Amino acid sequence: METLTLLGRAPPSGMPDFRSHNQQRWRSRKVARALMGAYRLGESASCHLPTKLLRNSVVVGLGLLFYAPLRANLAQATPRSLPAGLRSALRERFRDDVGCLTELLGRDLSAWLKADG
């Protein structure tokens, strides 16, 4: 949406709302690995049960059993910024491309090339 606003374009009707992803992270990867391993083991074992109703019931039960511990092992992720050296290298790498895009769009994109701070 921000890109369309920058370009002076209205979003098309029915355009999906793009949400950010990976807003959460594991508090402990070891705990997550153990929980997910146990869940998958129970899920794969349920495949060998005789009836579909029984298999589905076990999968639902596993989901309910593991939901709370998995949620408790999640923490809010803080976005990490790029290291200054990498940011500078990327800025230099795409300087010509930003120049071409500036000409193509007829817009001032010089802010994309400014150093932070």
C-alpha positions as semicolon CSV with decimal commas, in nm:
position;residue;x (nm);y (nm);z (nm)
1;M;0,000;0,000;0,000
2;E;0,281;0,241;0,087
3;T;0,443;0,175;-0,250
4;L;0,120;0,252;-0,431
5;T;0,080;0,571;-0,231
6;L;0,439;0,671;-0,315
7;L;0,368;0,614;-0,683
8;G;0,048;0,817;-0,666
9;R;-0,168;0,516;-0,747
10;A;-0,488;0,407;-0,583
11;P;-0,496;0,044;-0,469
12;P;-0,717;-0,172;-0,691
13;S;-1,047;-0,280;-0,542
14;G;-1,035;-0,620;-0,381
15;M;-0,661;-0,596;-0,321
16;P;-0,551;-0,822;-0,034
17;D;-0,428;-0,672;0,289
18;F;-0,061;-0,762;0,314
19;R;0,023;-0,836;0,675
20;S;0,369;-0,862;0,817
21;H;0,487;-1,209;0,906
22;N;0,718;-1,353;1,169
23;Q;0,598;-1,116;1,439
24;Q;0,673;-1,380;1,700
25;R;0,975;-1,592;1,781
26;W;1,045;-1,895;1,996
27;R;1,161;-1,821;2,350
28;S;1,348;-2,152;2,342
29;R;1,418;-2,340;2,020
30;K;1,496;-2,655;2,217
31;V;1,154;-2,650;2,384
32;A;0,986;-2,580;2,050
33;R;1,175;-2,864;1,883
34;A;1,082;-3,105;2,161
35;L;0,715;-3,004;2,156
36;M;0,687;-3,016;1,778
37;G;0,870;-3,350;1,765
38;A;0,633;-3,501;2,020
39;Y;0,333;-3,358;1,833
40;R;0,451;-3,500;1,500
41;L;0,522;-3,837;1,660
42;G;0,168;-3,851;1,801
43;E;0,024;-3,735;1,470
44;S;0,212;-3,998;1,270
45;A;0,113;-4,268;1,523
46;S;-0,252;-4,167;1,483
47;C;-0,233;-4,261;1,113
48;H;-0,224;-4,627;1,215
49;L;-0,550;-4,616;1,410
50;P;-0,834;-4,824;1,265
51;T;-1,108;-4,565;1,204
52;K;-1,109;-4,217;1,056
53;L;-1,311;-4,084;1,351
54;L;-1,053;-4,214;1,595
55;R;-0,764;-4,073;1,388
56;N;-0,928;-3,731;1,367
57;S;-1,011;-3,732;1,737
58;V;-0,649;-3,804;1,828
59;V;-0,521;-3,525;1,601
60;V;-0,767;-3,276;1,753
61;G;-0,673;-3,391;2,103
62;L;-0,304;-3,349;2,024
63;G;-0,372;-3,000;1,895
64;L;-0,553;-2,905;2,215
65;L;-0,283;-3,065;2,429
66;F;0,008;-2,889;2,259
67;Y;-0,153;-2,549;2,188
68;A;-0,095;-2,390;2,529
69;P;0,270;-2,496;2,571
70;L;0,354;-2,382;2,219
71;R;0,185;-2,045;2,273
72;A;0,365;-2,004;2,605
73;N;0,696;-2,059;2,425
74;L;0,633;-1,766;2,186
75;A;0,763;-1,414;2,243
76;Q;0,712;-1,092;2,051
77;A;0,988;-1,057;1,793
78;T;1,174;-0,730;1,767
79;P;1,264;-0,629;1,413
80;R;1,638;-0,624;1,353
81;S;1,797;-0,349;1,149
82;L;2,060;-0,412;0,885
83;P;2,422;-0,357;0,988
84;A;2,552;-0,018;0,869
85;G;2,812;-0,177;0,639
86;L;2,557;-0,398;0,466
87;R;2,310;-0,111;0,436
88;S;2,582;0,105;0,276
89;A;2,685;-0,175;0,038
90;L;2,324;-0,229;-0,072
91;R;2,276;0,144;-0,121
92;E;2,580;0,154;-0,351
93;R;2,480;-0,167;-0,531
94;F;2,135;-0,033;-0,621
95;R;2,231;0,332;-0,680
96;D;2,208;0,296;-1,063
97;D;1,879;0,105;-1,038
98;V;1,727;0,375;-0,818
99;G;1,845;0,634;-1,072
100;C;1,676;0,445;-1,355
101;L;1,357;0,408;-1,153
102;T;1,365;0,781;-1,074
103;E;1,374;0,861;-1,445
104;L;1,111;0,601;-1,530
105;L;0,864;0,723;-1,267
106;G;0,950;1,091;-1,285
107;R;0,974;1,102;-0,906
108;D;1,245;1,207;-0,665
109;L;1,372;0,888;-0,496
110;S;1,694;1,042;-0,362
111;A;1,582;0,966;-0,005
112;W;1,642;0,598;-0,084
113;L;2,010;0,674;-0,138
114;K;2,074;0,892;0,167
115;A;2,282;0,757;0,452
116;D;2,098;0,702;0,781
117;G;2,140;0,952;1,058
